[in-house]
Amino acid sequence: MSPNLLHLLPPSPFPSWVVITESNVKKKRRKKPDPHCVVCEGSGRVDCHQCCGKGRTNKVHLEMLPKGEWPKWCRTCGGSGLGYCSRCLGIGEYRYIMGFHFMNRDNDKSQENKS
């Protein structure tokens, strides 16, 4: 805080912190990877499978809870309604499907018949 503004504050018998916020502070936006994941479209997050993206586990079929009903927060997503994408593991980049590739047995049999 600049010294010329300190005289504008009233004197206080208690120690306090003066917090100044800055406006027009640019936030860094996360760029979507290129090529991006086809499931989450590059965000790395998808709706939670347990609560269907609502963040709660009671009365998920309703948009809002009835009056007097308290939410029971989803333990899987912690109430956020989002989970990590299972295809890209939350990084947002395009990844090929992981798994085992077995040899094509038809090609092996056709090669044996030609010999």
N, C-alpha and C positions, 0 to 999 in steps of 0.2 A: 504494500500500500504506500502510496506516495506521502511524504511528510506534510505536504500542504493540505491534505484531506483529513489528517488526524485531529485537527482542531474542531472539525465539524461533529465529531462523535461526543456524546455526553460522557462525563467522567463516571466511572463505575467503581464501586468498592471491591468488586469481585473480578478476578482475572478472567478474561474471555478471549476467544479466538475470533478474528475477523476474517471472514471468507469472502473472497471476491470471485465471482464467476465471469468467465469471458464469453462473449457472444461471438458468433461467426467462426467458431472453432470447427475446422473441417474434420469430419470423421472419415477414417479409412474404410472404404468399402472393399469387401472381399470380391475379387474378380472370379467369375465362374470359369472353371477350367475348360480348355478347348482341346479335345472333344469332351463333353460332359457326360455324366452317367445318364443312361436312358431311363432309369427307374426314378431317381430323385431330381432329375434335371439340373444337376450340378450343385444343389444345396447341401447334400450329404445327410439330410434329415427327411424322414417320412413320418406319417401318422403312426402313433403307437398301436401295435396290434392288440394290446390288452384292453385299452379304453377307447379305441376307435378315434383317437385324436382329441377327445374331450378333456382328458386330464383327471377324470374321476371314474370310479368303477360302479357307482350306484346310479341307476336310471339313465344309462348311456343313450337310450333311444330318445330321450327328451332333450330339447335344446337348452332349457333352463330347468333347474330343480324346482319342485313345488314349494310353496311357502312353508317355512319352518323346517325344511329339510337341509341338513348340512352335508357338504360333499365328503365323500370318502376318497381321498386322493389315491391315484394309481401308484403302486409301488414300483412298477416297471419303468415308467418315465419320470417319476417324481412329481407328477402333476403338470408337467409342461405339455403333454399331449404329443410329444415328438420322440422319435427313436432314431438310432443310426440306420442308415440304408444298408441292407444286407448285401447288396450287389457291389457297392464301392467301398464298404466299411467306413462310411462317413467322410471320405475325402473329396467326393464329388467328381472324380476323374473317371473316364470310361475304362472299364476293365472287362476283359473277356470272361466268359463263364468258366469258373474253376471246376475241375473235376478230373476224372480219369478218362483216358481215351484208349479203348481197347482196340487191338488190331482187328481188321476186317477179316473174318474167317472165310468169307466167300472168295476173296482174292487169293488166300493161301491154297484153297482147294482147287481153284482154276489153274494155278501155277503147277500143282502136282499133276494134274491131268495132261498138261502140255508136255511134260517131261517124258 
